[in-house]
Amino acid sequence: MNKDFRDKGLVYAVLSHSLRVADTRILTVWVDERNVKSQKLLENLGFEGL
């Protein structure tokens, strides 16, 4: 995401909405272990095993 729009909750909002409307039961996500912000975001969205 463009730096001007980071830390405003937009990624959370978009992903949260997408996950609610998607007909997906299993979704695999890879995130760099050094990217703590992305890990926290995914945990808040209900992802496990990060």
Protein Blocks (a to p, Z undefined) as FASTA:
>chain_A
ZZklgonlmmmmmmmmmmmmpccfbdcddddfklmmlmmmmmmnopahZZ
